[in-house]
Amino acid sequence: MNPYLNNKTLLALALKWKYHLGIIAIIAAVIAVVFSSPVFLKPKYKSTAIVYPENLGEKSEESYTEQMLEILNSGDIRDSIIKAFKLDEHYKISPDYRFYKTALYGKYSEHVTCRKTENEAVRIEVLDTDPEVACDMVKAVLRYYDKKVRRMHNIKFEEEYGIRKLEIERVNYKIDSLIQRLSYLGSQYGVMDLGGQAEGVSRAYFESLASGKSNDRLETYFNNIAEKGPEARGLLIRLDAFSKLLSEAQTRFDNAYREMTKEITYASVITPPFVSDKKAWPKRSIIVVMSVLLTLIMAMVVIGVIENRNSTASK
């Protein structure tokens, strides 16, 4: 019964003081309307972009959307936006203020937000008193995001590029040394194309032996091939293997160079930002309603106290 009696008592008080409450409500509404006007509260406009991450590499167990949010909310993007738009001046925060950084970063987080949507996209929102500035800031966030990801991407592939370049230099050095040794065997011992050469020299040598006609030059070639042929054959096998390694290293080098120098975007813009023609803050209707309700509640408390004192005094 107590809630009913309390509600009944409140209703009775409200009816008894209805004219007073009505006047109080009107005054509260008028004050709320006045103080929520542009004279006291400068209107703010919202610009929004909805984007999906693109071309991001694997980073631990984070999803691409989570990676994008981490980058968008990073300190260097925040600082780049603050510097580009001179937000300390825009928000009227003096560099001499003791808590300059805290105040500036707090204002930034109030006006610039990046959140994940239910469909794994990212919503970038900027509030500002100038609708064009709000739109430009959203575009700037996306631009600095692309630059940061590209910088991270390039650092990774610059390292890869350097490794592949050293690999090519090492393999080329090996190939050059093998070619030099083969050239030496060819110039000093006449050992060149082992397949056809060995067969031709062997046939001619044994034919000369069979005919009983000795040929010192032919015998020298035969002995040179017999002595240096295995080395030359081994060198050719190694040369073929290193040539294949060089081809593979060149492919990896070209891939690293292409990745390091390519210019691509890392965000797919689903909803681009635009200059808003309607304010997003303050919501005057909400301010007025809440002000009237809170004022009436406080008025009822005061009335209750007054009624209680009058009741006590009359006893």
C-alpha positions as MATLAB code, in Angstrom:
seq = 'MNPYLNNKTLLALALKWKYHLGIIAIIAAVIAVVFSSPVFLKPKYKSTAIVYPENLGEKSEESYTEQMLEILNSGDIRDSIIKAFKLDEHYKISPDYRFYKTALYGKYSEHVTCRKTENEAVRIEVLDTDPEVACDMVKAVLRYYDKKVRRMHNIKFEEEYGIRKLEIERVNYKIDSLIQRLSYLGSQYGVMDLGGQAEGVSRAYFESLASGKSNDRLETYFNNIAEKGPEARGLLIRLDAFSKLLSEAQTRFDNAYREMTKEITYASVITPPFVSDKKAWPKRSIIVVMSVLLTLIMAMVVIGVIENRNSTASK';
ca = [
       0.000    0.000    0.000;
       2.924    2.380    0.663;
       3.795    3.025   -3.034;
       0.112    3.763   -3.721;
      -0.132    6.126   -0.782;
       3.115    7.837   -1.798;
       1.959    8.227   -5.381;
      -1.427    9.442   -4.163;
       0.260   11.974   -1.886;
       2.496   13.200   -4.698;
      -0.478   13.555   -7.000;
      -2.351   15.474   -4.342;
       0.614   17.802   -3.815;
       0.970   18.314   -7.565;
      -2.712   19.211   -7.886;
      -2.521   21.525   -4.890;
       0.524   23.343   -6.252;
      -0.322   22.948   -9.913;
      -0.250   26.651  -10.731;
       3.079   27.109   -9.005;
       4.498   24.041  -10.729;
       3.150   25.249  -14.053;
       4.839   28.632  -13.641;
       8.074   26.930  -12.544;
       7.938   24.614  -15.586;
       7.417   27.551  -17.941;
      10.278   29.503  -16.380;
      12.552   26.437  -16.566;
      11.619   25.890  -20.210;
      12.284   29.520  -21.097;
      15.651   29.495  -19.311;
      16.591   26.199  -21.017;
      15.632   27.579  -24.418;
      17.657   30.723  -23.838;
      20.771   29.007  -22.502;
      20.718   26.297  -25.191;
      20.610   28.932  -27.938;
      23.657   29.607  -30.161;
      24.409   32.676  -28.048;
      25.444   30.433  -25.118;
      26.003   27.038  -26.743;
      27.667   27.234  -30.123;
      26.153   24.512  -32.329;
      28.356   21.662  -33.511;
      28.070   19.790  -36.782;
      28.896   16.148  -37.382;
      30.673   14.625  -40.343;
      30.863   10.841  -40.689;
      32.643    8.277  -42.846;
      32.121    4.511  -42.827;
      35.074    2.499  -44.105;
      36.320   -1.060  -44.383;
      40.015   -2.022  -43.973;
      41.877   -3.050  -47.130;
      45.274   -4.598  -47.915;
      46.318   -5.013  -44.281;
      48.700   -7.816  -43.392;
      48.279  -10.291  -40.561;
      49.064   -8.869  -37.112;
      48.858  -11.422  -34.275;
      45.229  -12.508  -33.770;
      43.599   -9.143  -34.368;
      40.971   -8.833  -37.076;
      41.564   -6.333  -39.859;
      38.911   -4.062  -38.339;
      40.653   -4.123  -34.953;
      43.969   -3.364  -36.654;
      42.376   -0.415  -38.411;
      40.947    0.919  -35.151;
      44.313    0.633  -33.405;
      45.964    2.648  -36.168;
      43.178    5.248  -36.408;
      43.355    5.826  -32.649;
      47.146    5.997  -32.601;
      48.942    8.948  -31.105;
      50.785   10.053  -34.228;
      47.577   10.331  -36.287;
      46.002   12.300  -33.434;
      49.039   14.589  -33.233;
      49.089   15.039  -37.017;
      45.433   16.135  -37.014;
      46.031   18.490  -34.073;
      48.982   20.077  -35.864;
      47.323   20.279  -39.290;
      44.161   21.977  -37.978;
      45.836   23.929  -35.126;
      43.318   22.432  -32.726;
      44.861   24.052  -29.655;
      43.930   27.440  -31.115;
      40.635   26.090  -32.429;
      39.666   24.746  -28.997;
      41.174   27.814  -27.298;
      43.690   25.877  -25.180;
      46.824   27.855  -24.396;
      50.204   26.090  -24.671;
      51.087   27.814  -21.392;
      48.300   25.990  -19.590;
      49.709   23.585  -17.015;
      47.648   20.652  -18.272;
      47.875   21.629  -21.932;
      48.364   18.107  -23.341;
      45.703   16.540  -21.137;
      43.146   19.211  -22.026;
      43.995   19.108  -25.734;
      43.860   15.317  -25.992;
      40.634   15.304  -23.975;
      39.015   17.769  -26.388;
      40.247   15.731  -29.340;
      38.724   12.508  -27.973;
      35.438   14.341  -27.376;
      35.264   15.558  -30.946;
      36.944   12.748  -32.923;
      35.773    9.151  -32.479;
      36.505    5.929  -34.361;
      34.308    2.935  -33.534;
      33.581   -0.491  -34.932;
      30.111   -1.030  -36.401;
      28.073   -4.199  -36.016;
      29.065   -5.177  -39.587;
      32.835   -5.025  -38.875;
      33.226   -1.654  -40.582;
      34.693    1.427  -38.892;
      32.740    4.631  -38.303;
      34.804    7.838  -38.125;
      32.921   10.789  -36.645;
      34.046   14.362  -36.116;
      32.117   17.094  -34.309;
      33.001   20.729  -34.870;
      31.464   24.148  -34.770;
      32.422   24.553  -38.436;
      30.778   21.911  -40.677;
      33.499   22.244  -43.325;
      36.241   21.724  -40.745;
      34.436   18.617  -39.461;
      34.305   17.177  -42.989;
      37.939   18.074  -43.713;
      39.060   16.458  -40.455;
      37.397   13.150  -41.377;
      39.173   13.227  -44.741;
      42.439   14.061  -42.997;
      42.063   11.138  -40.581;
      41.686    8.784  -43.553;
      44.615   10.407  -45.343;
      46.936   10.119  -42.325;
      45.736    6.552  -41.778;
      46.799    5.651  -45.329;
      50.172    7.332  -44.824;
      50.814    5.523  -41.544;
      49.919    2.085  -42.922;
      52.024    2.730  -46.029;
      54.944    3.765  -43.808;
      54.581    0.588  -41.728;
      54.270   -1.440  -44.924;
      57.352    0.189  -46.470;
      59.493   -0.369  -43.376;
      58.721   -4.077  -43.568;
      59.504   -4.365  -47.277;
      62.543   -2.092  -47.128;
      64.038   -4.708  -44.818;
      62.954   -7.455  -47.233;
      64.363   -5.478  -50.166;
      67.719   -5.098  -48.395;
      67.889   -8.806  -47.567;
      67.076   -9.835  -51.155;
      69.615   -7.374  -52.544;
      72.368   -8.889  -50.384;
      71.213  -12.355  -51.419;
      71.543  -11.459  -55.122;
      74.998   -9.974  -54.539;
      76.113  -13.141  -52.722;
      74.816  -15.472  -55.456;
      76.314  -13.282  -58.205;
      79.665  -13.400  -56.438;
      79.497  -17.206  -56.373;
      78.527  -17.346  -60.049;
      81.343  -14.968  -61.033;
      83.911  -17.032  -59.148;
      82.667  -20.241  -60.839;
      82.792  -18.624  -64.280;
      86.305  -17.331  -63.626;
      87.487  -20.815  -62.657;
      85.845  -22.370  -65.707;
      87.451  -19.716  -67.903;
      90.832  -20.519  -66.376;
      90.367  -24.245  -67.047;
      89.409  -23.437  -70.623;
      92.301  -21.069  -71.306;
      95.018  -23.063  -69.512;
      93.918  -26.642  -70.114;
      91.509  -26.392  -73.041;
      88.702  -27.872  -70.919;
      85.456  -26.333  -72.193;
      82.336  -28.180  -73.359;
      82.912  -31.444  -71.535;
      80.196  -33.463  -73.247;
      81.152  -33.054  -76.908;
      84.769  -32.178  -76.249;
      85.555  -35.227  -74.108;
      83.896  -37.559  -76.588;
      85.689  -36.036  -79.619;
      89.113  -35.901  -77.966;
      88.804  -39.468  -76.633;
      87.805  -40.832  -80.050;
      90.641  -39.011  -81.802;
      93.156  -40.042  -79.149;
      92.318  -43.739  -79.286;
      92.224  -43.681  -83.091;
      95.724  -42.228  -83.091;
      96.891  -44.956  -80.730;
      95.309  -47.609  -82.922;
      96.980  -46.209  -86.026;
     100.300  -46.039  -84.277;
     100.648  -42.329  -84.968;
     101.368  -40.374  -81.776;
     100.021  -36.832  -81.350;
     101.501  -34.940  -78.408;
      98.950  -32.151  -78.550;
      96.047  -34.574  -78.625;
      97.560  -36.546  -75.772;
      97.879  -33.331  -73.728;
      94.221  -32.479  -74.332;
      93.217  -36.001  -73.393;
      95.211  -35.874  -70.152;
      93.900  -32.395  -69.313;
      90.297  -33.517  -69.731;
      90.956  -36.612  -67.670;
      92.564  -34.551  -64.925;
      90.487  -31.366  -64.932;
      87.253  -32.727  -66.331;
      85.720  -33.804  -62.995;
      86.454  -30.368  -61.519;
      84.935  -28.641  -64.537;
      81.883  -30.901  -64.389;
      81.416  -30.088  -60.697;
      81.775  -26.387  -61.428;
      79.116  -26.580  -64.137;
      76.705  -28.378  -61.800;
      77.229  -25.726  -59.139;
      76.893  -22.980  -61.746;
      73.542  -24.385  -62.830;
      72.358  -24.580  -59.199;
      73.451  -21.003  -58.447;
      71.810  -19.777  -61.659;
      68.499  -21.202  -60.414;
      69.080  -19.593  -57.008;
      69.758  -16.281  -58.731;
      66.499  -16.522  -60.659;
      64.549  -17.213  -57.461;
      66.369  -14.443  -55.560;
      65.671  -11.989  -58.395;
      61.960  -12.863  -58.232;
      61.892  -12.249  -54.472;
      63.856   -9.021  -54.939;
      61.412   -7.789  -57.595;
      58.435   -8.638  -55.364;
      59.956   -6.752  -52.427;
      60.701   -3.738  -54.627;
      57.170   -3.754  -56.019;
      55.641   -3.953  -52.534;
      57.970   -1.234  -51.249;
      57.155    1.248  -54.014;
      53.488    0.592  -54.779;
      50.892    3.229  -53.921;
      47.611    1.652  -52.788;
      44.796    2.557  -50.424;
      44.248    0.788  -47.131;
      40.622    1.786  -46.587;
      37.547    1.203  -48.712;
      35.201    4.154  -48.160;
      31.584    2.988  -48.044;
      30.090    6.285  -46.880;
      32.232    9.342  -47.658;
      32.103   12.390  -45.366;
      30.095   15.428  -46.386;
      29.535   18.964  -45.121;
      26.510   18.803  -42.820;
      23.811   21.465  -43.070;
      22.142   20.428  -39.794;
      23.598   20.775  -36.326;
      24.199   17.619  -34.301;
      24.639   19.319  -30.912;
      23.059   20.609  -28.754;
      19.659   18.904  -28.953;
      17.546   21.785  -27.654;
      14.370   19.744  -27.294;
      16.124   17.198  -25.083;
      17.777   19.945  -23.042;
      14.451   21.715  -22.513;
      12.574   18.536  -21.559;
      15.297   17.357  -19.166;
      15.613   20.820  -17.613;
      11.846   21.032  -17.003;
      11.706   17.511  -15.543;
      14.666   18.073  -13.217;
      13.270   21.448  -12.133;
       9.851   19.916  -11.392;
      11.456   17.104   -9.393;
      13.431   19.613   -7.333;
      10.296   21.737   -6.928;
       8.320   18.714   -5.669;
      11.084   17.988   -3.141;
      10.933   21.576   -1.887;
       7.127   21.476   -1.790;
       7.273   18.215    0.139;
       9.600   19.783    2.690;
       7.344   22.853    3.005;
       4.209   20.702    3.412;
       5.939   18.527    5.977;
       6.984   21.580    8.037;
       3.491   23.059    7.825;
       1.987   19.751    8.944;
       4.424   19.528   11.851;
       3.803   23.155   12.893;
       0.010   22.703   12.898;
       0.171   19.760   15.315;
];
